[in-house]
Amino acid sequence: MTKPLSQRMSLQTVAVASLVLLVVLAISLTLTLRAALNETRELKVVQTQVLASNLTAALAFGDAEASADVLGTLENDGDTVWARTFLADGKLLAEYRSASETYVDDFASQNPELLLALRPRIQILTEGINWRGEELGWLEVWIDNRTAYNLGRTVLLIALIAVLLGSLLAYGLASRLGTLVLQPVSKLTDLMHEIASREDYTRRFRASDISEIQALGETFNNMLSVVEDRDVSLHQVIAQLEEARDAAQRAADSKTMFLANMSHEIRTPMNGVLGIVSLLKETGLDERQHLYFDTIERSANDLLVVIDDILDFTKLEAGELKIRRQAFSLNETMRTLETFFTGPAIEKGLKFSVSKGEGLENFVRGDPGRIRQILLNLVGNAIKFTEVGRVNLHVEATGSGEFKRTRFSVTDTGIGIPEDKQPGIFSAFFQVDFTHTREYGGTGLGLAICRQLANLMGGEIQFSSTEGEGSCFWLELPLPAEILNPFSAPTETKSAAIGNPFELATTKAAQGTPPSGAESRADDRSLPLRNLRILVAEDSDINQFIIKELLATLGIKPKIVGNGEEAVAVFSQQTFDLVFMDIQMPVMDGHEATRRIREIQGTQGVNPDCYIVGLSAHAMAGDREKSLELGMDDYMTKPIDRDRLQKYLLSITKSVSAHPMWR
């Protein structure tokens, strides 16, 4: 049951006042008792030393009577209850017992140590008795500190009375204060409840003779006026918000449909591009033309993967993606994946293997296309994020009966996933590294799509990973065995990568194709550019090849490096007229590399007139301005063709005696 605020205030005031007084009491009592005990002890120590000095002659002659006479002087000391003298050999010579403390006789005849246990205020002082360096014995004095403790009890009694009186006074003052201050507050509270229950914002708080409460009441009245004015327009605002919500939902639906339609429309001509490239490669081409078409094919394949991810993601969001159920061969699926990934793995110096467990059915029912899509993503990620070691794809049967499932496990020895990044690994557009120095690309849609596809097929996808040691992703799906017609023997076709547009490009990339001399195709107009010394910082091998070949057609042989750190190192050792600096690179991005090059130019005077041009696929508003602010002289967006590159280089140079003069 809740208590009124006035009562609580009074009780809390009393509690605080009592607590403060008790703390002060405890401190005062402790200090008083300690001071009294110290004073008594110091006095008794001096008294014991004097008494021991007077006992020197008695102990020297072993005179028990003289020793008893000296101890008898303690009769006038009410604090000493027992005193004894001992010879050097421990023999009791004489003792004194207080006549007023009869309990000493009982303890002395039984166990003296019991006296200390039952009466903790008893103290023992011991003083040695010596004569000219010879130990004659010692004096033992038992002191009862009752005087100090009596003083403490007196102080405690007085303090408790003071605490009681102070608490009563505090309660009275608090009650009076509650009556004066809290009564208007209670009225204000009642008014608030009434307004809230009736929604009648015309009521107002009456004036109070306390200025602070009056200010509170005026503020409350002003608030009621504002609420009253806005209450009328509130329903209009709600209606507008509902209309805006519906419009936003329609826009989101339109965006989803637009992405789905555009992804499909782009994917269709991309397939045509891949087909034409495949046909052209079958015609009579020299080695350089083959390399060009391989580059087109690899770039088109990368774009097709991104487009497929966007298309699948939009279909999943719209709930339009359908899962098929048909018979297919697990063996053929595994062989296809093995053929597809062997080349890229060999190209990176990795060992890729495919293995099977016992008890697996070969022909099962499911969606082979979506299963291959998930495994392509998982194995592709494993190879992409593994620099040294191996990647293994293993399939096995788990569970039994109706709970029997097929598990596909992809294990690698790659970089692993940091523990703090693991919870969001299956989120859409999630990437472990968002910085400009990230080494691995991707849209961040792959794993999100894989999880949704696995769920649609009634399965699940999970993983375990240790940073720096590798990862293991596994896909579990219910794939029931296909009941085959006993009168028709099924045959497996080793289709592997037949009809797969990725196979030929992957194989040629693994084998490697030496470039030929495009430098010979430089036209006369580009002759003034031949002597330009150009440094290109670009991490993508495809982009390196493209810009190298473009410059070669202009008669320029550039220096190519793979990241900003290498660009800074080469810049400080060689002479260059122009640096094409990619913005997004591993190890060190283009912005940081530009800053360091500018520092080298300023402090060491190396290549002081060198021009730095940023290269990036980012074409959003503000990207160019940001790069220029960070020290770049110019900024170009990708893709870049030969004519555009030639015009740009000619625009920032001027010919003097057929030699380029850098501005």
N, C-alpha and C positions, 0 to 999 in steps of 0.2 A: 504494500500500500504506500503510495507516494505521500510525502509530507509537504505542508505549505512552505513556500520560500522563506517566509519570516521565521518559522520555527527552525528550518535548516540553517538559516543565517545565524540565529541565536546560538544553536548548538555548535556550529562550526567556530563561531567567535569564542565560545567558552572552551572548546577543545584546543584552539590555538593558544589562547591565554594560559590554560592549564599546562599545556605542553611546554610552553616557554618557561613558566614558573618552575615546573618540575626539572627541566634541564638546568636552570640556574641553581635550584636546590641541590641537585645531584653534584654539580660542580663545586658548590660552596661546601657541602658536607664532606665531599672527598678531600678537598684542600684543607678543611679545618681538622679533620681526623688525622690526615697525614702529618700536618704541622704539629699537632699535639703529640703524636707518637714519636716523631723525630725529636721533639724537645725533651720528652721523657727519657728517650734512649740516651741522648747526649748527656743529660744530667746524671743518669745512672752509670754511664761509662766512666765519667769523672769520679763519681762516688766510689765505684768499684776499684778504680786505680788507687785512690787514696787509702781505701780500706786494705788493699793488698800490700801497700807500702807499710802500714801499721802492723801487719801480720808477719813481717820479715823476721823479727827477733823470736816470736813464738814458734815459727816453723823451724828456725835454725836450731833451737834447743829442744824441739819436739814437745813444747809445753802446751798441752791440750787446754788447761785451765785458762792460761793467758789468751790463747786463741779464742776460747768461748767468750771471754770478757770483751775482746775486740768486736766479735760478731754481735754481742749484746747491744752495741751502740745502734744497731739497726732497728731497735724496738720503736724508736720514734718515727721511723719511715714507714708510712702506711702502705707503700707500693711494694716493698720487699716482703715476700711471704716465706722464703726459704733461702738459707745461705750455708755453704759447707766449705771446709778447708781440707785439702788432701796433701799428703806428703808426696815426695817424688816417686815413691814406689807404688802410689795409688791408694795407700791406706788412709781411711777417713780419720782426721785428727779431731775436728770439732764441727758443730753445726748450730744453726739458729733457725727456729720455727716461729712464725707469727702466732701469737696467742689468739688473735681474732679470727684466724683462718683455720678452723679445726680440720678442714678437709685435707690439709697438708699432712697431718699425722697419719691419716688413713693411707694416703698414697705412699708416704715414706716407708710405711711398714710393709707395703705390698709391692707396687711397681711404679717407680717415679715417672717412667715414660708415659704411663696412662694419664698422668696429670696433664701432660702436654697435648695428648690426643683429645681429652674431654674439655679442656679449657684452652682454646686456640689463642686467647689474648695473653697467655703466659709467655714470657721471653726469658732466655737464659743468657747471662753474661759470664764469661770466663776470663780470668786474668792470672797470668803466671807470676810466681813469686820467686825472685832470684836474689842471690847475694854474691857479689864479686864474680859474676859469670857462672856461678853454680846454681842449678835449678833446685830449689828447695821444695817446691810443690806448686799448687795453684788454688785459686779461690773461685768458687762457683756460686753465682747469685741468681735466684729465680724472682722475676719481677712480674707483678700483675698490673696490666695497663688499664685497669678499670676506671681510673680518673679520666683518661683520654676518651674512653668509650662512653662514659657518662656525659662528658661534654658533647660528644656527637649526638647522643640521644636527645639532649636538651635542644641542640640546634635543629634537629629533625622535627621535633614537636612544634617548635616555633614556626618553622618553614611550612609545615602542613597546614597550620592555622592560617598563615598568610596566603597559601594557595587557595584554600577554601573561600576565604573572604574575597580574593581577587576574582575567582570564578563567578561567585555570586554577583559581584559588581559588573563583570563583563556581560553576564547574562541579562542583567537589568538594562544596561546601556544598549545592547544589541536588540532587545525587545522594543525599546523606545525608538531606535533607529528604524526597525522594521515597520513600525506603525506609521512613521512619518514618510518613509521613502517607498516602501513596498506596496502600500495600499493603492497609490495611484498606478503603480505598475500592474497590480492585479486588475484594476479597472480597464487598463489598456489591453491586457490579455483577454479579458472577457469580451471587449469590443471586437478584437481580432477574431475570436471564435464565432461571434455572432455574424460578422461580415462574411466569414468563410462559409458558414452554413447557409446563410440566406442569399449570398452574392449581392448584397445591397451596398453598393459603393457610395451611397449618399450620406451615410453616417459619418460623424466626425468626433474626435476626441476633445473633451472639455479641458479648459485651462487648469494648470496646477501652480501652486505657489513655490514650487522648487524649480529653479531655472533649468537644471539639466533635464528633468522630466518634461518640463514645458517645451524644451527644444526637441526632445524625442517625440512628443505629441504633435508638434507642428510639422516635423518631418514626415510622420505617419500620415497626417492629413494631406500633405502635398503628394505623397505617394498615392493615396486614395484618389486624388483628383486626376493624376496621370492615368491610373488604372481605369478610372471611369471614362476618361476620354478615349483610351485605346480599346476599351471593351467593345465599342461599336464596330471598330475596323478589324477586330480580331478574326471574325468569321470571314471577312473578305480576304485577309492574308492567308488564312487556311485554304480557302478555295484557290487562291493563286498558287500556293505551294503544291496543292494536289495537281493542278494543271501543269506546273513545271515538272513535277515528278513523272507524270504521264508522258510529257514531251521528251524528258530524258530517257525514259524507257523505250520510247519509239526510236529515238536517236541511236540508242545502244543496239536495238534490234536491226536498225538500218545499217549500222556499222558492221555488225556480224554478217549480214547478208552481203554487204559490199565486199568485205574481205573474202568471203567464201566465193563469190562470183569472180572477183578479180584474180584470186589465186587460181581458180580453174581456168580462166581465160588466158592467164600467163603460162600456165603449165602446158596447155595445148600447143602453142607455137614452140615452146621449149622442146617438146618431144620432136617436133618437126626439125628443129635445129640439130638435135642429136642424130636424127636419122640422116639428114643431108650430110653431116660431118662424116658419119660412118660410110656413106656412099662415096664421098670425095676421097676418103683415105684408101679406097679400093682402086682408085684411078692411078695413073702414072704420076707420082710425086717424088721430088727429091727429098733428102733427109730433113732439110730445114722446113719444107712444107709439111712434112709429117709432124715435125715438132710443133709447128704452129697449130695444126689441127688437133694434136693431142692437148695442147694448152686450152684451146677453145672447148674441147670436150670435157676436160677436167673442171674448168670454170662453170660450164653449163650444168655439169652434174652437181656441183656444190650448190648452185642456185636452185636446181630442181629439188634438192633435199630441203632447203629452206622453204620453198614454196609448198612442198608436200606437208611440212610441219604446220605451216600456217593454215593450209586447207583442212588438215585433220583436226587442228585445234578449234577452228571455227565450226566445223561439223560437230565436234564433241560438245561445244558450248550450246549449239542450237539443238542438240539431241537428234541429229539427222544421220549419224554414222551407224551403219548396220553391220552386225556380225553374221558371217555365213557359217553354216555347218555342212562340211563336205568331207569325203574321205581323202586322205593324202598320206604320203609315205614320210615317216620321220627320218629314215635313212637318206632319202633323196634331199630332204631339207637340210640335214647336217652336212651332206657333201657339197651342196650349193654354197653354204656359208663358209666351209673350209676352202673351197676354190676362190671365193670372193676375197677373203681376208688374208690368204697366204702371201700374195704379192705385197700389199701394204706392210705386213709384218716383216717380211724379208727386207724391204726397203729401209725400215727403221732398225734393222738388226735384232729383231725380236723373234722368239720362238713361239709359234702359234700352233696349238694342237686341239683336236676334237676327240672326245672320248664318250663312251656309252657304258651304262651300268647294266646289271642283270635284270631279267624279268620285264623288259620293255616290249610292248607291242609295236610292230612296224607300221601297220596300217591303222590309223586312228581317225576319229571324226573331230573336226574343228575348222578354224579359219587359218589356212596355211599362210595367206598373204599377211595377215596381221601378226601372226607369230613371227614370221620372218622380219617384219618391220621392227618389232620389239627387239629381237636378237641382233639385228643389224645395228640398232642404236646402242645396245649394251656392249657388244663386241667392238664397235667403232669407237665408243668412248674409252674402252679399256686400252685399245691400241693408241689412241690419241694421247692419253694421259700416262702412258708407260714409255719411259726412255730406255730402260735397261731391264732385261729379264725375260719374262714369258707372259703369255695370255692363254688361258685354257677355257674351252667351252665344253661342259660336261652335262649329259642328260641322263636321268635316272628316274625310276619309279619310286614313289613314296606312298605310305598308307596301304590300305587293303579294303576290299569290298567296295561299298559305295563311297568311301572316303579316299579311294585310290586316285592319285594325281601324278602328273608328269612334271618333274622339276628340271629346269634349264639353269645351270649355274655358270656364271662368267667370272673367272678369278684372274687377277692381274697382280703384278709386282710394281705398280705405278706409284704415283705421288700420294695417293690416299686423299681422304677428305677430312679437314679439321673438324674436331668434335663440335665446335660451336656453330658450324655451318650445316651439320647433318640434318637437323630437324626440318629445314626448308628445301631439301634437295629435290623433292618431287613437286615443288611449287612452280607455277607457270612463270616464265621469264626469269627464273632464278639462276644466278651464276655465282660461283664461289668467289671469283675475283672480278670486281667492277672497275678497277683502276685502268689508266691508260697503259700501264706496263703489263697488263695481263698477257700471258703467253699463249693461251688457248682460246679460240673463238667459239662461236655458237650462239644460237638464239635463246637458249634456256628453255625451249619448249619440249625437247626430246623426252626427258624423263617424265614430265607431266603428262605427255601424250601416252607414254608407255603404261603408266599407272592406270589411266582411265581406260585404255584398251584392255588391260588385264582384268579390271573390274567388270567391264562389259562382257568378257568371256568367262566370268564366274571364277576368276583366279585372283592372285595377288602377286605383288612384286615387292621385295624387301632387299636390304643390303646390310653389310657390316664392313667397316673400314677403319684403318689405323693410319694416321698421317705419317707419310714417309715409308710405309711398309706395303701398302696396296689395298685393294678393295675386292669384295665379292658381292655381286648382284645375282639374285636368283628369282626366277619366274616359275610359279606353280600354277598349273592349269588342269582342269578336269578334261582329259582327252579320252573318252571311251573308245574301246577297240572297235574297229569296223568289222561287221559280220560279212565275210566274203562269200561269193557264190562258189560253191565247191566244184562247179562244172566249168568255171573259167579261171585259169591260173593267171593271177596278176603279174605283170612284169614291171620292173623299175627301170625307168629311163634316166640315164645320167645327163639330165639337162643342165645341171650345175649352173653355169652362167650363160647358157645359150640364149640368145635374145636379150641378154642383160647389157644395157648400154654402158655399164660401168666396167665391164670385164676387160675390154681391150685397152682402155686408158689406164687402168690399174696395172695391167701386165707391162705395158710399155714404160710406165713411170718407174716400176720396179727394176726393169732392165736398164733404163737410162738411154737417152738419145743425145749424142754430142751435137752441140749447135754448130751452125755453119756461118759463113761470113756475110752478114747483112751489111757490114760496113761499106761494101762496094757499091751500095745503091744510093749513096748520098748524092743529091742533085747539086747543080751549080749554085743555086741560091743559098744553100747551106754551107758553102765553102768558108765564109767568114767565121763560122762557128766551130771549125775543126779543131782549133787550138785551145778551145775552152777546157779548163780543168774542172771537172764536176765530180762531186761526192754525192752518192745516193745512199740514204739510210732508210732501209725498207726491210721488214721482217718476213713478208710473204715471198716465197720463192717464185710464185707465179708473177707477182707484181715486179719482182726484181728482173725476171726475164723480159717482161713486157717493156719496162722503161729502158732496160739495156738495149733491146732491139730497136726501140724508137730512136734513142740517141745514136745508135749505130747507123741508122739510115741518114742521119745528119752528119756523119763522119766523126762522131764523138765517142771516145772510149772512156766511160765513167769508172770510178772506183765504187764498188758495191760493198756495203756492210749490212749486218743483220739487226742491229739495235742501236740505241742512242749512245750507249757506253762505248761501243766500237767506233762510232762516228767521232766522238770526242777524242779518242786515242789517235785515230788516223789523222784528224784535223790538225793536231798539235805536231805531227811529224812530217806532213806533206803540204804542198802549196795547192790551194784550190781557189777558183774564181766564183763557184756557185755550189751551194749545198741544197739538194732536194731532201727535205726532212719529213718523214712520215710522222704523224702525230701519235698514233697508237702502236707501241712496240713493246716487246718484253724487255726485262732487265732495267731499261731506262727509256721513258717516253720522249717524244720529240720536244715537248716544252722544256723539260729539264735539261736535255742535251743542248738546246739552243741557249739556255741560260749559262751553262758552263762554257760553251764556245764563246759567248760574249765576254765572259770573265777572262778567258785566255787571250782574246783580242785586246782587252783593255790592260791587262797586267803584263803580258809577255810580248805584245805587239805582233802576234802570229796572224798572218792573213788578214790584215786590218780592214781591207775593202771587200772581203768575201760577202756575197749575197746569200741569204738564207730564205728559202721558199718552203712553206709548209705544204705537205700533201696529205689529204685526208678524204675519206668517203663521207664525212660529216658535212652536210650542207645546210644545217639548220641556222636560223637567225642567231647571230652572236658568236658563232664559231670563228669566223674570220677575224672579227674585232678582238676576241680573246687572244688569238695567236699573235696578232700584231702588237697587242699590249705586252705580251711576254717576250718580245724581242725579235720576232721574225719580220723580214722586209716585205714579204708578200705571202699569198695563200692561194692554193689551187685545189679544186675539188676533183676527185676521181669520178669516172674514168677520163683518161687523157689520150687523145689521138695524136697522130704525127703532125698534122697541119697545125693544130692548136699549140703543140709544143714548140714547133719551129717558129711560128709567129710570136710566141711569147719570148723565146730566147732572143730573136732579132729585135724585139721591142725594147729590151733592157740592155742591149749592147750597141755600140756604134763603131763602124769600121774606120780605121786610120791606116792607110798604106796596106790595105788587104790584111791587116792583123786586128783582131778584136781588142778594143780598148774598154776595159771594165769601168763602168761609170763610178 
